[in-house]
Amino acid sequence: MTHPTTTRIGLLALLLWLTTAAAWAQNLTVTGRVLDATGQSQPGVTVLEQGTSNGTSTDGDGRFLLSNVPGTATLVFSAVGSLTQTVPLNGRTSLEIRLAANQTELNEVVVTGSRATEGRSNILTTSPVDVISAREIKAYAQTDVTQILTYIAPSFQSTRQTVTDGTDFVDPATLRGLGPDQVLVLVNGKRRHTSALVNINGTPGRGSVGTDMNVIPPAAIKRIEVLRDGAAAQYGSDAIAGVINIQLKDDTTGVSVSSTAGQTSKSDGQLFQADANLGFGLGRRGFVNVSGQFSNRSFVDRSGLDTAPLIYLGSTAGNYPAGLTDVQKLDLKARDNALVAQNGFNRRDIRVGSADTRTYGSFVNAAYTLAPSIGLEAYFAGGLTRRTGRSGALYRLPTQVTQTDASIYPNGFLPFINSTVNDGSAIVGLRGRVLGFAADLSNTYGRNALDYDITNTLNASLPAGTSPTSFYAGQLAFQQNTTNLGFSRKFTEIGPLATLNVAFGGEFRVDNFQINAGESGSYILGSRLVNGTPAAAGSQGFAGYRPSDALNQSRNNVSGYIDLESDLTDKLLVNVAGRAERYCDFGSNVSGKVAARYSILNGLALRGALSNGFRAPSLQQRYFTNSSTQFTSGELREVLTTNNDDPITKAFGIGSLKQEKSTNYSVGLTARLFKIITLTVDAYQIDIRDRIVLSSQFSRANAVVAGILTANPRPGQNPVQGVQFFANAVNTRTQGIDIVANERLTLGPDSRLTLTAAANFNETLVRSFNSSAFIDNNASLQNTLFDRAQRARLENGQPRSKINLSADYGYKILGVNLRTVRFGEVQTKDADPTRSFIDQTFSAKWVTDLTISAQVIKNIGLSVGVNNLFNVYPDRLYQDPNNNEQSLAYTTLDATNRGRFQYNSNQFGFNGAFYFGRVNFTL
């Protein structure tokens, strides 16, 4: 949905653009080929029009096409391991360039983090930037963007979750130990829309809304730039931890096709992926690059056996009824075992591991010079992705009589949550020069929708034997439309300044969030009673969204920015940026940043930055509401999530959400050592005030909470056991250090070796809490707004350290990639302080990947490899000795949920070793 105001502003800006187009100079389209020092084709060379951000890179055959270039321009050719070369065009439209080898040039030119018209090497920038090339993306078997980044960039972390509803299908991803919504994602430098999903279960980033980067096919990606610094003053809301800019392929290579197949050492998790990329020129005036991907991944199951002593004859949790002697327990156990054998009950009754997923995705990136005589270029980038998934919920035992129906499922049942993610995006724009400024007008639209279908389930509250076994449970949808107009220009010799880059512009954005109700059977409370108690309403496993949950909410914001960057002297580079934004729902915000880099010696520089930033509360956090079944402190609870307009939330004294505010400090050192090694070390501190979190669960067992819930009933709904809501509840401080070193060696005419060592060490601490007078004045509610489980998840739920060591060796047609990653320890705590004995720290582990590849013939390459070569698993969850189906003193006082959860997934998952093969074909 595009807001009418957006359309009017876009049309006005376009009219202004066209009236000034006549002032633009004659431009050309330049093609050519780049060779290395030995005369071989050199792919991945950055080709940049000097003094602008107009650039491209060479394809697999060393060829390039660059549009909208003045005949008087100078092109800059740069590549890792080669001398940078500048070439005046002098009206030429075809070039052949040979780059000389130079082991001192080890870093790529980056554009993220600066609005300067000319890119800089990533050791010459004022802020740290990681660059992940297409070659690195394809080196190993990870096929999702978040998994690729997790194993390449130490400051980035993401793991697949399990039995967490929608989060099973949308991986929460974080940067520098902060939340998924505190990193901004760009595509081709334009803001990417977020996911519709709110993470409400016990996962990293609980209560946050992230960006689903896995809908972008890796085959479409030219490179990824990860800016590890606060950048809200430059890019707007969300850029507290940093910015991830995904640059799409823009070459004209022809056709490349890749196919990957593999499975785990336990013969599950089967993967088949096929992707293709096609790039072609448009009559020397532009290019079109099209990518597509199909991926099918089977589920992984690392569950343990259900330890409930009694499946058919026990209490609701499968335990012995109270008051039995040991002899009576043994007799009951024998009879229950006979029923288990007779009915063929399988105690491996849930799935714990990655879900089944199937993905179809395509992306297009294109540009075309509309009128060479006036230098007007149009560009487009967009994609469509559809991902379906299937994961299990928690098993309903036959003894859970209010949640099942023996006439339909005499042995109980495992509900399945089936998701469909549809994601679409489009960027359209015009760029060129106006009165000496590089100008860019664009409109970016994106939509993400998540549909739920629940199967192998029932609504237990419907009359016995009448419930359907599948339901449509509703949809979450988020869409965003952003219009940008920006100008930039590099001036030289401005007074005492050698250079001054000036950039300024504005943005208008409209967000929209919708919840669409499921079919009535997925949520209604029927008339069925079990022993005088109403049976559970709605579809088991995931209750549908109700009409009372349904909503359609929008907001808009307008912003303006200015960015100044200058080489004050030959040794000192300074960047100053400022941004003002106004949101229609909570007001205004102003942020600023100052950053500098000073060359102490040749090859040694000091850099640092100071900035303040912000993150606007997402519409999803502002308005989301639903009821869900969650596993908390050893028991299943029906938990209500309310938004900040709900009378229940207001009864706790919680007001409307406001923006998070941050202050970022960073200082770093960049060095080139021994002419063959580059090293960057960057320390940082990020203070966040009024951080938005999803509260802990306020239990109905508390008399004050019961009174609030009773005073605000939900008609047609079972009474809930707990309630939670969003609040600006905590103030945090994150401190850390990033270290990156790399070396590239030429060992002979046909032999090369690249070594990389990178690490991130971080610590997040909750410094204080922001409660309400009502909560503070009720002693029984204190320490519940943000309990010890929530605090541990925020402070220790993700690795506090990660170390990446890799070696890439090539000899003629052969290549070997070896990588080992150390994931630091994580910690969990139970929400109930009386259960602190089950708190657990999971030790650090090394995970090693190996790939061997060969270019069999010119057009065909083969790769085989192993991810997690040594089959490493995280530490097992502690299991109480009496959590045993044979125990007469059975207990569930641990975090394994009756022995079924064996591992914590938050370090690196628990799939074990994965073996794969890949075929690459180019034409």
N, C-alpha and C positions, 0 to 999 in steps of 0.2 A: 504494500500500500504506500503510494507516494503522496506526501502531504501537499495540498494545493500551493501553499506558500513556497515549498521547495521548487515546484514547477515554475512559478512566477520568477523566482530569483534566478533559476537556471536559464530561462528564456531571456531575461534582462541582461545577464552576463554574456550570453551567446551573441545578442544583438550588439553589445558593446565591443565584443571581440571582432565581429565581422566588420564593423565600421572602421576599425583601426588596422585591418589586415593589409590594406593597400600600402602601408608603410613598411612592410616586411621585405627583406632582401631576397634576391634570387638564390634558391637552394638546390642542392644536388643529392642524388642517391649514389653512394660509393660502395663498390664491391671489391673483394680481393681475397688474397690468401696469405697466411703467415706460416713461415717455416722456421725450424730451429737451426742451431749452428751447423748441424750435419745435413741440412736440406730435407729433413723429414717434416711432415705436416705437424703443426703445433695446435692442438685443441685447447680451449679454455683461456685463450688470451683475451684480456680486457682491451677493447678498442673504444677510446673516449675522445670526443671532440673537446679539445683544450679550452678551458674556461667555461665549460657548460656541464650539465649532467646528462647530455645526450650521448649514449653509448650502447655497446653490445658486446658480445664475445664470440670467438671463433668456434665453429662446429667441430665434429670429429675429424674432418678432413682439413681443418685449418682455415676454412673459408668463413667470410663474414659479409654482412650487408648492413650498411648504416644509412638511414634516411635523414632528410631534412638538414643537410650539411652545407653551409656556405662554401662557395668555390675558393674563398680565400682562407678557409679554416686550416688549422693544424691538428692532425690526429696524433693521439698518444697511445702507444702499444705497450702493454705491461703484462708480465706473467711471472709466476713464482719460478725462481731459478734462472731468469733471463734479465739482461739489461733492458731497462725501459728505453724506448725509442720514440722520438717525435718526428713526424713527417708532414711538411707543408703540402697541401693538396695542389695549389696552383692550378685549379680548374680541372684536375684529373678526376675521373670517375672509376678507375680501375688501378689497383695496386698489388704488388707482390713484395712482402716484407720478410726479411730474414733477421731474427733476433739472436744476438750473441749471448752465450751462457754467462751467467754471473751469479755465483753462489751467495753473494751478499744480499741479493734481492729475494727475500723469502716470504714476503707478505703480499696479500692481495689488496687491491684498491676497494674501499668500501664507501657507501653513500649514506648508510643509516647512522643517525646521531648527529648529522650536520645537514644544513640546507645550503651549503656552499655549492657553487656551480661546478666545482672541480673535486673529484674524489681524491681521497688520500689513502696511503698505505695504512693498514690497521695498527701499525706501531707508531704512526705519525698523527693519530687522532687524539683529541682531548679526553675521550672516554673509551673504555675497553669494548672491543667488538670482536666476536668470533665469526669466522667465515667457514661455512660447511659447503663444499662443492658438490656438484652432481656426481662426481666420481666417488667421493666418500659416501654419499647416500646409497650408492649401488654396491659398495664393497662387501657388505655383509648381508645377512638374511632378514634383518628387520625390514618390514614392508609398510609400517605405519610411520607417519612423520614423528609422532611423539616418542615412539620407541627408538627411532633413528637418533633423535636428539638426546635421549636419555643416555645412550651409550657413546656419544661423541662429545657433547658439551657437559662438563662436570657440574656447572651451575644449574643445569636443567634436570628435572626429575619427573618421571611419570611411570606409573605401573598400572597394569590392568587389575580391576577390582572384581570381586565375585560376591554373589548373593546380596547385591546392593541396588536392586531395582534398575532404574535407567542408567546409573553410573556404571553398570556392567558393559554398557555400549558406548559411553562417551568418557574417555580416559581423562581424569583430572591431571593437569600438567602445571608445574610450578617452576619458578626461577628464583634463585638465591634464597630458597627456603620460605618464600612468601606464598600467598594464595594464588589459585588459578586465575582469579579476576584482577590480580595486581600486576599482570604483564599484558602489554598491548600487542596484538598481532596485526601486522600489515601484510598486504599482498601487493607487490609492485609499488610499495610506498603508500598505499591507500588503506584506510582503516577497514579491518575485517569484522563482520558481525559476529556476535557471540552465539553460543548454543542456547536453545530454549530450556535446557535442563537445569534445574536447581539440585545440587548435591545435598540431600537431606539425611543420608545415612552416615555411618561411622567411617568415613573415608578421608584421606587428605583433602583439604579444601572444603570440609563440611560447611554448608551454608553458602557456598560460592557459586558463581556462574562463570565458567570458562569459555574458551574458544575451541571448537572442535576442529583441530588442524588435520585430523585423520581423513577428512572428506577431500583433501587435496591429494591427487595421485602423485607419488614421488616421481613418476616419469615426466611430470609437467614442470618439475623444479630445476631451475638453472643453478641456484645456490640459496642458502639461508644465512642471513646476517643476524647475529644475536647481540644486541646492544645491552651490556650489563651496567646500566646506570639509570637513575631517575631521569625521565624525559617528558614529564607532563607539560612543562613549559613549551616544549617543542611540538608534541603530538597530541596533547590533551589527556582526558581522563584515562585511568587504568595503568599508565606507564610509570608506576611507582618502582617496581623491581627492574623494569627495563622494557625493551621492545624486541620483538622477533619479526623480521621483515623477510617474507618469502618472495624471492624474485623468480618469475616464471621464465621458461625458456623462450628465447627470441631469435633462434638461429634458423637457418634454411638448410639443414643437414640432409634432407631426404627422409628416409624411413629407418627407424630403429625399433626393434621388437625384442622383448625379453620375456622369458618364462621361468618361474621358480616353483619348485615342488619340494616338500620336505615333511618331516614328522618328528615327534619327540622320541626319546629312547624308550618310552613306555607305549609306543605305537598309538598315541592319540595326538590331538592337536595338528592333524594333517592340514597342510597348506598347499593350495595351488593358486598361483598368481600369474596373470599374463598382462603385460602392458605394452603400449606402443606409442611412438612419438613420430609425428610427421611435420617437417618444416619446409616451406617453399616460399620463394620470392614472388612478388607481384609486379612483374614487368619493371624491375629496378626502382620501383617507387614504394615498396613496402614489403611486408612479410606476413605470413600466417603460420602459427605453430600450434598444432593440435595434439593433445595427449589423451589417452584413455587407459583405463585399468579395470580388470576384473580380478577379484580376490575372493577365495572361498576358504574359510578357516574353520576347522572342526573344533569342538569343545575339548577342553582339558579337564580331567577329573582327578583331584588328589585328595578326595574325601577319605575320612576314616569310617569304620563301621559304627553304626548307631549303638551306643552302650546302654540304652534304656533296657532295664531288666525284663519288663513286661510290655509286649506289643499290643496284646488284645485285652488283657485282664487287669491292667494296672490303673494308676491314677492318670490324670490328664498328661503329665510329663513322662509317663511310662514307669513311674516308681511304684513301690509297694504301698498299698493302703496303710494308713497309720494303725498302730496297735497290734500288729501281727507278731507272733513269736517266730523264731528262726525256722522251726519245723513247719509252721504254716506258710512262711515265705517259700521254703523249698518245695512244698506241695503245689503252691500257686505257680511257681516258676516252672515246674515240670509240666503242668497242664498248659501253660502258655507256650512252652517250647514245642509241645505237640501240635498246637495250632499253627505255630510258625512253620513247622515242617509240612504240615498238611496243606497249608495255603501257599507255600513257596515264597514266603516273605523274604526279601533281600535287605539285609541290614545296611548295605551301602545305598542309602535311600535318598541322598541329595547329591547335587553336583557342586563341587568346590573347585573352581578354576575358570579359565577363560571361556567365554561363551561362544556358541556357534555364531559366526557372522558371514555374511555374503555382501560384497560391495561392488557396485557398478559406478564408475566415475569418469568424467571427461572434463577437460579444461581447454580453453582456447586463449591464445595471446596473439594479438595482431596490431599492426600499425600500417598506415597508408598516407602518403603525401597527396593531399587532395589537389593542391595547385602548386606545382614547383615554382611558378613565377612569383608567388607571394609567400612560399614557405609554410603553408598551413598543413599540419599533420593531424590526422585523427587516429585514435587508438582505442582498442577494445580488449578487455580480458574478462573472462567469465567461465563458470563451470556449473555442472549439474552432477550431483552424487546421490545415489540411493543405497542405503545400507540397511539390511535386515539382520535381525539377531534373535537368538533364543537362549534364555538362561533359566535355570531352576530357582525356585524360591525355597522355602523350608517345608519339609515333609509334614503332612498332617496325619498323625497316628490315628488308628481306629478308636483309641481311647479319648481323643479330643472331640467329644461328641457334639459340642456346640459349633464346631468348625467343619464337620464332615457329615456325611449321610451314608450310613452303611448299606442302604438299598442301592446306591450308585457306586460307592467305592468301599466294599467290605474290608479291604486291606489298607484303607487309607489312600492317600494320593500325594503326588509331587506336582504342585502347580508349575506351569511354565509361563514366563513373561516373554512375550514376543514383541519386539520393537521394530519400527520402521522409521529410519531417519531420512528425511528428504531435505537436501540442502542445495540452494541455488544462489548464484551471485553474478553480478555484471558490473563492470567498470567501463564507462564510456567517457571519452574526453578529447579535447583539442589542445595542442601545444605548439609553441613557436616563439617568435620574438615580437615584442611590442615596445617601441621607443627605446630599444636597447636592452630591455629586460627579457629574460626567458620567462614565458608565461605558461600557465597550465590551468585549464578549466576542466573539471571532471565531475561526474556524478556516479556514486557507488551505491548499489542496492544489493542487499542480501537477505535471505530468509532461511531459517532453520526450523524444522518441524519434527516433532517426535510423537509417533502414534503408538499406543499400547493395545495389544490383543492378548488376552489371557486364556490359555488353553489347559486342558486336563485339570479343570477346576470346577467349582460350583458355588452357588449362593446358598449356604446352609440354612438361611432363614426362610427359604421357600418351602412349601409343603413337601413332605418326604417323597422322594422319587420323581419330583417334577422339575428340578433345576436343570437348566442347560449346563453343558460342560465347557463352554467357551463363551467369552464376552469381549466386546469392544469396550475398552476402559477409558477412551478419551484421548485428547491430544494437547500437547504444549506447542506453542508456535511463537517465534520471535522474528521480527523483521526490522530492518534498519535502512534508512536512506540518507546519504551524506552528499552534500554538494560542496565542492572546494574550488576556490580561485586563489592561485598563488603566483607571486612574481619573485624573481631573484636576478641579481646582477653582480658581477665582480668588477669593482673599480680598482684602478691602480694609481699610485702616487697621489693620494688624497691628502693634501697637507703633509704632516709628518708620517703618515701611514704608507707603508709600501703597498699594501693591498687592503681592500675592504669589501667583503661580500655582504650584500644587503638582501634579505628575504623578508617578505611580508605577505599576508593574505588573510582569508577568512573562511569560515566553515559554517554551514547550517545543517543540522542533523535532526532527524525524526526517528524515534524508537516506538515500537509497538509490541505488546505482549498479550497473548491470548491463551486462555484455558478453555477448551471445548469439552463439554460433558460427554461421558460414555453412554452406552445404552442403559436403560433403566435397571435391568437385571444386575448390572455390575456394581450398583450401589444401594439399591433399595433394601429396607428392612421389612422382611415378610412376617408372616404370622406364626411361624413354627416355633414351638417351645420344646425345650429338652429338660425334663425334670423340673418344669415350671420356670426355666430360665430362657429368655429369648436367644435363639441361635444367632450366630454372627452374620451381620449384614454384608452384602456385596461379594464380589468375586474374591475367593481366597487366593493369597499370593500377592495380589495388588488390587485393591478396591478402586472402582472407577471414580472419575471426577464427577461430582454431583452438579446439578444445575445451579446450586448455591455457590459452588466453587467457580463456575464459569465467569469469565470476564474478558473484556477487550479494552485495554488501557494504552494510551499513547502519551508521549511527551516530546518536547523539542528543545533544542538548545542552539545558541548562536555564539560564535567565538571569533576572536581575531588574534593574530600573533605577529611578532616581529622578531627577527633573528639576525644578529650581526656577528660576523667573524672576521678577524683581522690578524695578519702577521705583523704585529707591532714592530718587531725587529726580526732579524734573520733567525734569532733563537727563540722568540716568544710568540706563541699563537694564543689568541684569546677569543672566546666565544661567549656572547651574552644573548639570552633569549627571554622573552616575556609573552604571556598568554592570558587573556581574559575570557571567561565563559559565563554565560547566563543560562540557567535551566529554568524551565517554566514551572517546575514543581518544588524546587527547594532553594532557588536563588542563585547568587553569583559566586565566582571564585576567580582569584588572580594568582598565577604562579610564575616563578622566575627561575632562571638558572644562569650561573656564571661558571665557565670552565676554562682551563688554561693548560698549555704544554710548554715547558721550558727545556731547551737543549743545554744540558750542563757541559757535556763534551761531545765530540763527534761519536755518534752511536749510543749515547746515553742521555736520557731525558726524564724529567719529572713531570707528571701530569696530575691534575686534580679538578674536582668540581664541587660546587655547593648549590643546592637547589631545594625548592619546596614544591610539593606536588599535591595531587588530590585524586580521589576516585569517587565518582558519583555512584550512589546506590543504584544497582540495576533495577529495572522494572520488575524483573522476576523476584528479587528480594523484597521489593516494595509491596507486591500484590499477591504473591503465591500463597495458596492455601490448599490443604488436602488432609486426608486421614490415611495412615499407613501402618502396617505391622512391622515392628522393629524388634531386634533382639538386644536387650539391654540388661546388664548385670545378671545374666543367666536365665532370663525369662523373656517370653514373647509379650509385647505390649502393643495395644492399639494406641497410636500416638497421633494427636491432632496438631497440625502446623497452622497457625493463624497469622494473618498479615497485620500490619500496624493500624489498620482502620477497624479491626475487629474489636467488639466490646470486651472480649476476653483479654486481649493484649493490653487494652487501655486500663482494664481493672488491675493489672499488675503495675500500672504507672509508667508504662513504656510509651513514648511519644513517636512521632514520625521519624523515619530515618533521615539522616543528614550525611553529607559527604565525609569520607575519610580524608584526613590531611596528613601529609608526610613531610619530613625534612631529610634530605639525603646528603651525606658527606662521603667523598671518596678521594683517595690519594694513591698515586701509582708511580711505578718506575718502568720505563721501557729501555731495552738495551739490545745492541747487536754485538755478540761476543765472538771473538776469533774469526770474524768474517763469515762464519757459516751457521751461527746459532742466533736465534732471536729469543728474547725473554721479556715477558711482561708480568708484573706483580702489582695487583690492585687491591687495596684494602677499602672497606666501605662500612658505613653505619647508616641504617634506615630507621628513623623513629616514625611510628604511625600513631596518630591520635584518633580516637573515636572509631576504631576498627570495627567493621560490621561482622558479626558472627551470628550463627544460629544458636540460640540458647540451649542449655541443657534441658532435660525433661522435668517439668514440675509434675510430681506424681499426685494422682487423686487420693492416695493414701494419706496425704497431708490434709488436715481439716480445712485450712485456709484455701488450698487449691480446690478441694471438693466443693467448697461454698461458691467459688467463682464459677466453676463448671456447672454446678446446679442452677445458678442464677442465669446462666446463658446456655440453655440446652440446644442441642442440634436435633430438630424434629426428624423422625424417620431414620435415626442413626443410633447404633449401640453406644452406650456410655463409653468414653475413652478412658484409658488408664493414665494418660499423660498428655501434657500440652507443651509446645515449644513455639518460639517466635524469633524474629530477627531483631537485633538491637545493636546500637553503637556501644558495645559493652566493654571493650578492652583497649588498653594502650600498650603498644609493644615496641621493643627495640631489637633490631636484627643487626648483628655485626659479623663480618666475614672477610675472607681474603681469597682472591682468585690468582692462580699462578699458571702461566702457559709458556712452554718452551718448545721450540721445534728446530729441527736441523735437516737439511737436505744435502745429500752427498752424491756426487757422481763418481762411482767406483771404477768406471771404465767406459769405453765407447758404447757398450750395450748394457751397462749395469748401473742401477741407481738405488738409493736407499733414503727413505724419509722416516725420521724418528720424531715422535711427539710425546711430550709429558705435560699433563694438565691436571689441575686439582682445584677443588673448592672446599673451603672450610667455613662453616657458618653456625651461628647460634642465635636463636630467637627466644626472647624472654618476655613474659607478660609483666609489665612494670606496675600497672594499676588497673582498677576496674571502674566502670561507670554504671552504677546501679540506678535504682529509683528510690524515692522516699518510702514508697509502700513496701518494697522488698526489704529495704534496710530496717524498717520499723517492725518487721515480722521476723523474729529470730529463727523460726522454723524454715524460712525461705532463703536466709542468707547462705552463701556458698553454693547456691543452686543455679543461679543465672549462668555461671560458667564453672562447671564442676571440674574435679581433678582429671577425669577422663578427657574432657574437652581441652583442658590446659596441656596435658601430656601430648595430645594429638597435634596441637599447635606448636609446642616447643620441641617435641622429640619424636613426632610421628613420621618424619622423613629423615633420611640420613643427614647427619650434621657434617659429614665429609664425604667426598667422592674423589677418587684419583683415577686418572685414565692414562695408561701407557700403551703406545702403539708403534708398530714398525711396519712399513710398507716397502717391500723389496721387489724390484723388477729386473729380470734378465732376459733380453730379447723378447720372445713371445710369452714368457712365463712371469707370473706375479704371485707373491705371497703376502697376505695381510694377516698380521697377528696383533691382537688387542687384548688387554686385560684391564678390568675395571674393578676397583675396590669400592664397594658400597659400605658406608659407615654404619654404626649401630643405630637402631631405633628402639623406642621404648613405648610400652602401653601401660595404662593404669585403669583400674576399675572406677566407675563413677562413685561407688559406695565405699567410703573410707574403711568400713569394717571388713571389706574384702581386699584390703591392700596386699594381703599375702599372695594374691594372684597377679600382682604387678610383675612385669617381665621386661628385661632388656635383651634384645636380640643382637648377637655379636656381629662385627663387621665380616664381610666375605669378599673374596676375589672371584670374579666371573671372567672366563677367558674365551675368546672367539678366534677361530682360524678359518681362513679362506685361501684356497689355491686355485689359480685361474690360468688359462692358456688361450692365446689367440690362435686357434687351430688353423684357420685360413683368414684371408683378408676380411671377409664378411661375417665370420662366425667365431664367437668366443664361448668357452665353457668354464664354469666355476663349480667347485664342490667345497663344502665346508661344514663346520660344526659351530653352532652358538652354544655357549656354556660347555666347553670341551670336557671339563672334568666333572660334569653332572652335579654341580653344587646346588644345594638347597639352603634356605634360611634355617635358623634354629627352629626346632619344633615348639609349638605352644605347650606350656606346662599342662599336664593332665593329672588331676588328683588320683592317687592309687585306688580310691573307692569309686571313681568314675569308671566302673567296670560292670559289664552286664551280669557277671557271676557274683558280684559283691552283695552281701546281705545288708551292708551299711551304705547303700548306694548314695552318691552325692553328685551334684553338678556344680560344685564350687570351684570352677575354673572357667577359662574362656573358650573351651573347645566345643561348646554346644553339643553335649552328649557324645563327645569323642569324635565328632564328624569334621571339625575344623582342625587341621594339623599344623598349618603354617600361617604366618602373617605375611600379607602380600606387599607390604609397603616399602621394602628395600628393592627387590628386583624380580618379584613374582616367584612362582614355584613350579615352573614348567619342567625344569631339568634340562638335560641336553637336547638339542634340536639339530637334526642332520638335514642338509639340503643340497640340491643341485640346481644350477641355473644355466640357461642357454641364452646368448645374446646374438642377435642378427642385425646387421646394418646393410643398407642398400643405398 
